[in-house]
Amino acid sequence: MRLSRAFLPTLKETPADAQIASHRLMLRAGMVRQTSAGIYAWLPLGWRVLQKVEQIVREEQDRAGAQEILMPTIQTADLWRTSGRYDAYGPEMLRLQDRHDREMLYGPTNEEMVTDIFKTYAKSYRDLPRNLYHIQWKFRDEVRPRFGVMRGREFLMKDAYSFDLDYAGAQKSYRQMFVAYLRTFARMGLKAIPMQADTGPIGGNLSHEFLILAETGESQVYLHRDLLEFDALSQPVDYDGDLSPVMDFWTSRYAATDEKHDAAAWAQVPAERQVSARGIEIGHIFYFGTKYSAAMGLQVAGADGKMVVPEMGSYGIGVSRLVGAIIEANHDEAGIRWPEAIAPFKVAVLNLKQGDAATDALCDRLYAAFDPDAVYDDRADRAGVKFADADLMGYPWQAIVGPRGAAVGKVELKRRATGERLELSLEDAIARIKA
C-alpha cells in the first residue's frame, strides 16, 4: 500500500474521551472511527489487523477439530424463552419487534440457536462428538461503553459450542479448546494465563478465563511465574490424544483473579515465583453439561437405543477486543509495537527523498520484495513526519532509505520492538526481515 494513495486518517492530538492506551492509539493511528457510543467503524489499517487476528483464531479452531458455520445476528425471542434466558438475561440484550410484531433480539450469544440447529440433524450417538463455531458480530447494550473496542456495544466474537454423549467426552472437548486457546494467543505473541472463573449468565459449573498481563488491565491477578515461562507452541499437539498433562500443568499452579484469590493458597507459592499484576480478559470457556440441551429438547439415541441428553460447552474469544488488548500489552510512548503475526503490514518502506532517482529506485525494489505485506511511505512529507507515523502505526520493521545510503546501495533497518538499527545492503536487508 502506497501512503500517497491510502485512506489513513491519523490524528495528531489525542481525543479527550480516550482513557486507555489502546483507545488513544487506535484513534490516532486511524484504525477505527467511533460512529456512536460503543460502536466503531473499522478503517483500512484496523480492518487488516482484525482480519489477521480472526484468521489465527480460525486456523486454531480448525486445527482442534471445530467446524465453522455462520448463524444469524437476529434471533427470535421464542428460542430464548425455551431456555428460560429471555427475561433473565437483563437490559444488555437489545430487544426489537419486526413488522409483524414478532419479538426478536440482536444476539449477545448463541447457545440457544446452535442447540436448536444441531438437534434438527443429530439423531444418534454416531452424530457426536461435534464442535461448531462461528465468527460473528454481537451486540450487548452496555450501560457505560468505554475503553474503545475493549468494552464496546458491538463487537466481533468467535464462539464455539461442543456436543458430547457423556461427561468424559465433554471434558475432552473442554481440554481441546483449553489447549487451542493457549496456541491461539501464543501465535499472536501473547502470554495468556487461564484462570478459574465464574460462569455468569452463560451458566454451568466449570469455567476458565484467559488473561494477558497489562498495566491497564481491569482485574488484579496472582499467578505462579512458571505459567509465564511456558511455551504453548514448543511441542506438537495431538488433539485426539490425552491432553490432560497439558491442562494439569496449568491447573496445578496458582493463578487467580482478585475475585477468586485465595490468600492461603497464594502463601504456598514461593515468594520468588509469585507474580502480582493487572490482567485483561481475552477469552472465556465454559462447560455447562445439559443446561441448554435439556431445555431445548436435544436428545440422541445411545448405543443401547436409550435416549441421551448430550453434554455441552461453549468457548468464546473476543476477536475485536483482542486488537485493543494486544495494543495494551505492546506499546510505548511513540505508539504501537505490533507482534509480527498480526501487524497490518510487516514492513514500512520510508522514502526520505521522494523524487531522488536512486532513492526512489531502491525503495521500489524494497516495496516489491514484500508487497502485499508492505506499506510504502512515498508522501512528500518531512522525514520526521514519516518516522513519527511509522512508530505510531507500529510496523515491526522500518526500511529507511535516503540519498546518502541510496548512493551506495544501503538501507537502514529499524526494528520497532527493540529500537535496534542496522545499515545493510539491499539484499541483506531483505534477508534479515524475511528471516
C-alpha positions in Angstrom: 0.0 0.0 0.0 1.4 3.4 -1.0 0.6 6.0 1.6 0.2 8.7 -1.0 -3.0 6.8 -2.1 -4.1 5.4 1.3 -7.1 6.3 3.4 -5.3 6.7 6.7 -6.9 9.5 8.7 -4.4 9.9 11.5 -4.8 12.3 14.4 -2.0 14.5 15.9 -3.9 15.2 19.1 -5.3 12.6 21.5 -9.1 12.6 21.7 -10.2 13.8 25.2 -12.5 10.9 25.8 -9.9 8.2 25.1 -8.9 6.9 28.6 -6.6 4.0 27.8 -3.7 3.5 25.5 -5.3 1.2 23.0 -8.2 3.6 22.5 -5.9 6.6 22.1 -3.6 4.8 19.7 -6.3 3.2 17.6 -7.9 6.6 17.0 -4.6 8.4 16.4 -3.4 5.7 14.0 -6.7 5.9 12.0 -7.6 2.3 12.7 -11.2 3.0 13.8 -13.7 5.7 14.0 -16.5 5.9 16.6 -19.9 6.2 15.0 -22.0 6.2 18.2 -21.5 5.2 21.9 -19.6 1.9 21.9 -19.9 1.3 18.2 -16.9 1.7 15.8 -16.2 1.6 12.1 -13.0 -0.3 11.2 -10.9 1.7 8.8 -8.3 0.0 6.4 -5.4 -0.3 8.8 -7.6 -1.6 11.7 -9.5 -3.9 9.4 -6.3 -5.6 8.3 -5.3 -6.3 11.9 -8.8 -7.5 12.7 -8.7 -9.9 9.8 -5.3 -11.3 10.8 -6.4 -11.9 14.3 -9.6 -13.5 13.0 -7.6 -15.8 10.7 -5.3 -17.1 13.5 -8.4 -17.8 15.6 -10.0 -19.7 12.7 -6.9 -21.7 11.9 -6.5 -22.9 15.5 -10.2 -23.8 15.8 -10.0 -25.8 12.6 -6.8 -27.5 13.9 -8.6 -28.6 17.0 -11.4 -30.2 15.0 -14.1 -27.5 15.3 -16.2 -26.8 12.2 -17.1 -23.3 11.1 -20.7 -22.2 10.4 -22.4 -18.8 10.4 -25.5 -18.1 12.4 -27.8 -15.0 12.1 -27.3 -11.9 14.3 -31.1 -11.6 14.7 -32.8 -14.3 16.8 -36.3 -15.0 17.8 -37.4 -14.4 21.4 -39.1 -17.8 21.4 -35.8 -19.5 21.3 -34.6 -17.7 24.4 -37.9 -18.3 26.2 -37.4 -22.0 25.7 -34.2 -21.9 27.6 -35.5 -19.5 30.2 -33.0 -16.8 29.5 -35.1 -14.2 27.6 -36.3 -12.5 30.8 -33.2 -13.4 32.9 -30.5 -12.0 30.6 -31.1 -8.4 31.5 -31.1 -5.0 29.8 -27.8 -5.7 27.9 -30.0 -7.6 25.4 -31.2 -5.5 22.5 -34.9 -6.4 22.0 -36.9 -5.4 19.0 -40.0 -6.3 17.0 -40.3 -7.0 13.3 -43.1 -5.6 11.1 -45.4 -8.5 12.1 -44.9 -7.6 15.8 -42.8 -10.7 16.4 -40.4 -10.3 19.3 -36.8 -10.6 18.1 -33.4 -9.8 19.6 -29.9 -8.9 18.4 -27.9 -11.9 19.7 -25.5 -11.4 22.5 -24.5 -15.1 22.3 -25.8 -18.3 20.5 -26.2 -21.2 22.9 -30.0 -21.5 22.1 -29.7 -21.1 18.4 -26.8 -23.6 17.9 -28.6 -26.2 20.0 -31.8 -25.7 18.1 -29.9 -26.2 14.8 -28.0 -29.2 16.0 -31.0 -31.1 17.4 -32.6 -31.0 13.9 -29.8 -33.2 12.5 -28.3 -35.1 15.4 -30.3 -38.3 16.0 -27.9 -40.9 17.4 -24.6 -41.3 19.2 -22.9 -41.6 15.8 -23.5 -37.9 15.3 -21.4 -37.0 18.3 -19.0 -35.5 19.3 -19.2 -32.3 17.3 -17.9 -28.8 17.8 -19.4 -25.9 15.8 -18.1 -22.4 15.8 -18.7 -19.1 14.1 -17.1 -15.6 14.0 -19.9 -13.1 14.1 -20.7 -9.6 15.2 -22.6 -9.4 18.5 -24.4 -6.7 20.4 -24.6 -6.1 24.2 -26.1 -2.9 25.3 -23.5 -1.9 27.9 -24.8 0.8 30.2 -21.4 2.6 30.1 -19.4 1.6 27.0 -15.8 2.7 27.4 -12.2 2.0 26.6 -12.8 1.9 22.8 -13.1 -1.7 21.4 -12.2 -3.1 24.7 -15.7 -2.6 26.0 -17.9 -1.6 23.2 -21.5 -2.5 22.5 -21.0 -4.1 19.1 -18.1 -6.5 18.8 -16.7 -9.4 16.8 -16.6 -12.7 18.6 -15.7 -16.3 18.0 -18.0 -18.6 19.8 -17.8 -22.4 19.6 -20.2 -25.0 21.0 -19.3 -28.6 21.7 -21.8 -31.5 21.9 -20.8 -34.8 23.5 -22.5 -38.0 24.5 -21.3 -38.1 28.1 -19.3 -36.2 30.8 -16.0 -37.8 29.8 -16.4 -36.7 26.2 -17.4 -33.2 27.3 -14.3 -32.9 29.4 -12.2 -34.0 26.4 -13.8 -31.2 24.3 -13.1 -28.7 27.1 -9.4 -29.7 27.2 -9.2 -29.4 23.4 -10.4 -25.9 23.5 -8.3 -25.1 26.5 -5.2 -26.1 24.5 -6.4 -24.4 21.3 -6.8 -21.1 23.2 -3.2 -21.4 24.5 -1.9 -21.9 21.0 -4.1 -19.1 19.5 -2.9 -16.4 21.8 0.7 -17.6 21.7 0.7 -17.3 17.9 -0.3 -13.6 18.4 2.8 -13.1 20.6 0.7 -13.1 23.8 1.2 -14.9 27.1 -2.3 -15.8 28.0 -2.9 -17.3 31.5 -6.0 -19.4 32.1 -7.7 -18.8 35.5 -10.8 -20.4 37.0 -13.7 -18.1 36.6 -17.4 -17.5 37.4 -19.8 -18.7 34.7 -22.0 -15.6 34.8 -25.2 -15.6 32.6 -23.8 -18.5 30.4 -24.3 -20.9 33.3 -22.6 -24.2 34.2 -20.1 -25.3 36.8 -16.7 -25.2 35.1 -15.1 -22.1 33.5 -11.7 -20.6 32.7 -11.0 -17.1 31.6 -7.8 -16.3 29.7 -6.0 -13.1 30.7 -2.9 -11.3 29.5 -0.9 -9.0 31.7 -1.1 -5.3 31.1 -0.8 -2.3 33.3 -4.3 -1.1 32.3 -5.9 -4.5 33.0 -9.3 -4.5 34.6 -8.5 -7.3 37.1 -5.8 -7.8 39.7 -4.3 -11.2 39.1 -2.0 -13.5 41.0 0.0 -16.3 39.4 2.9 -18.6 39.6 5.8 -17.5 37.4 6.1 -20.9 35.8 3.0 -20.1 33.8 4.7 -17.1 32.2 7.7 -19.3 31.2 5.6 -22.0 29.4 5.8 -22.0 25.6 2.5 -23.2 24.2 3.9 -23.7 20.8 7.0 -25.6 21.8 5.5 -29.1 21.2 3.1 -30.5 18.6 -0.4 -31.2 20.0 -2.4 -34.4 19.3 -6.0 -33.3 19.8 -7.2 -36.9 19.5 -4.7 -37.9 22.3 -4.6 -37.3 26.0 -4.4 -33.6 26.7 -4.7 -34.0 30.5 -0.9 -33.4 31.1 -1.0 -30.0 29.4 -4.1 -28.9 31.3 -2.7 -30.4 34.6 0.4 -28.2 34.2 -1.8 -25.1 34.2 -4.3 -26.1 36.9 -1.6 -27.4 39.3 0.0 -23.9 39.5 -1.7 -21.0 41.2 -3.5 -18.5 39.0 -6.4 -16.4 40.1 -8.1 -13.0 39.7 -8.9 -10.9 42.7 -12.5 -12.4 42.7 -11.1 -15.9 43.1 -8.0 -15.1 45.1 -7.2 -17.5 48.0 -4.7 -15.9 50.3 -3.8 -19.2 52.0 -3.1 -21.0 48.7 -1.1 -18.0 47.4 1.1 -18.2 50.5 2.1 -21.7 49.4 3.7 -20.3 46.3 7.4 -19.5 46.9 7.9 -15.7 47.2 10.4 -15.6 44.3 7.8 -17.3 42.0 4.9 -15.0 42.9 3.7 -12.6 40.2 1.0 -10.0 41.0 -0.1 -7.8 38.2 -3.1 -6.4 36.2 -4.8 -8.6 33.6 -7.1 -8.2 30.6 -9.6 -11.0 29.7 -9.3 -12.1 26.1 -11.1 -15.4 26.1 -13.6 -17.5 28.2 -14.5 -21.2 28.1 -17.4 -22.9 29.8 -18.7 -26.4 30.5 -22.3 -26.5 31.4 -23.5 -30.0 30.9 -27.1 -30.4 29.8 -28.2 -26.9 30.8 -29.2 -26.0 27.2 -29.6 -29.4 25.6 -32.2 -30.4 28.1 -34.0 -27.1 28.0 -34.1 -27.1 24.1 -35.2 -30.7 23.8 -32.0 -32.1 22.3 -31.8 -35.9 22.6 -30.0 -38.6 20.7 -30.2 -42.4 20.7 -27.3 -44.0 22.6 -25.5 -47.2 21.5 -28.0 -49.2 23.6 -31.0 -47.5 22.0 -31.9 -45.4 25.0 -32.3 -41.6 24.6 -29.4 -39.5 25.9 -29.3 -35.7 26.5 -25.9 -34.6 25.2 -23.4 -32.6 27.3 -22.3 -29.2 26.1 -19.7 -26.5 26.4 -19.2 -23.0 24.9 -15.9 -21.2 24.1 -15.6 -17.5 23.4 -12.9 -15.2 22.1 -13.5 -11.5 21.7 -11.8 -11.0 18.3 -12.2 -7.2 18.1 -11.5 -6.9 21.8 -8.2 -8.8 21.2 -7.0 -6.0 19.0 -7.2 -3.5 21.8 -5.8 -6.0 24.3 -2.7 -6.6 22.1 -2.0 -2.9 21.9 -2.4 -2.6 25.7 0.3 -5.2 26.1 2.5 -3.9 23.2 3.0 -0.1 23.1 5.3 2.7 24.2 5.2 6.5 24.3 5.7 6.7 20.5 2.9 4.3 19.5 2.0 0.7 18.9 4.5 -2.2 18.7 2.7 -4.9 16.8 3.7 -8.6 17.1 4.6 -9.6 13.5 1.8 -12.2 13.1 -1.0 -9.6 13.4 0.7 -6.4 12.3 -1.2 -4.6 9.5 2.0 -4.6 7.4 5.3 -6.3 8.3 7.5 -3.6 6.7 7.2 0.2 6.2 9.5 1.5 3.5 10.3 5.1 4.3 11.5 7.2 1.3 13.3 10.2 2.8 13.8 12.0 -0.6 10.9 11.5 -2.9 12.0 12.3 -6.4 15.6 11.4 -6.0 16.2 8.7 -8.7 18.5 6.4 -6.6 16.3 6.7 -3.5 13.1 6.0 -5.5 14.7 3.0 -7.2 15.9 1.4 -4.0 12.5 2.0 -2.3 10.7 0.5 -5.3 12.8 -2.7 -5.1 12.2 -3.0 -1.3 8.5 -2.5 -1.7 8.3 -5.1 -4.4 10.1 -7.6 -2.3 7.5 -7.5 0.4 4.3 -6.5 -1.3 1.4 -7.0 -0.3 2.8 -7.1 3.3 4.5 -3.7 3.0 3.5 -0.1 3.2 5.4 2.5 1.2 5.6 6.0 2.6 6.0 7.8 -0.7 4.4 11.0 0.6 6.0 14.4 0.1 6.4 15.0 3.8 9.4 15.7 6.1 11.4 12.8 7.4 10.3 13.5 10.9 6.6 13.1 10.0 7.4 9.7 8.4 9.4 8.5 11.4 6.6 9.5 13.8 3.9 7.9 11.8 5.8 4.6 11.3 6.4 4.4 15.1 2.7 5.3 15.8 1.5 2.6 13.4 3.8 0.1 14.9 5.0 -1.8 11.8 7.5 -4.4 13.0 10.2 -3.3 10.6 11.1 0.1 9.1 13.3 0.1 6.0 14.7 3.7 5.8 16.2 5.0 2.5 17.8 8.4 2.0 20.0 9.8 -0.7 23.3 9.2 1.2 22.5 5.5 1.7 20.9 5.0 -1.7 24.1 6.3 -3.4 26.0 3.3 -2.1 23.1 0.8 -2.1 22.5 0.9 1.7 19.3 0.6 3.7 18.8 1.5 7.4 16.7 -1.1 9.1 14.9 -0.3 12.4 13.2 -3.0 14.4 10.2 -1.4 16.1 10.0 -3.7 19.1 13.6 -3.1 20.3 14.7 0.1 18.5 17.7 -1.8 17.1 19.1 -0.2 13.9 21.3 -1.7 11.2 22.8 -0.4 8.0 22.7 -3.2 5.4 22.8 -3.8 1.7 19.5 -4.2 -0.1 19.9 -7.9 -0.3 20.9 -8.3 3.3 18.1 -6.1 4.5 15.5 -8.2 2.6 17.1 -11.4 4.0 17.1 -10.0 7.6 13.5 -9.1 7.5 12.4 -12.4 5.9 14.4 -14.3 8.5 
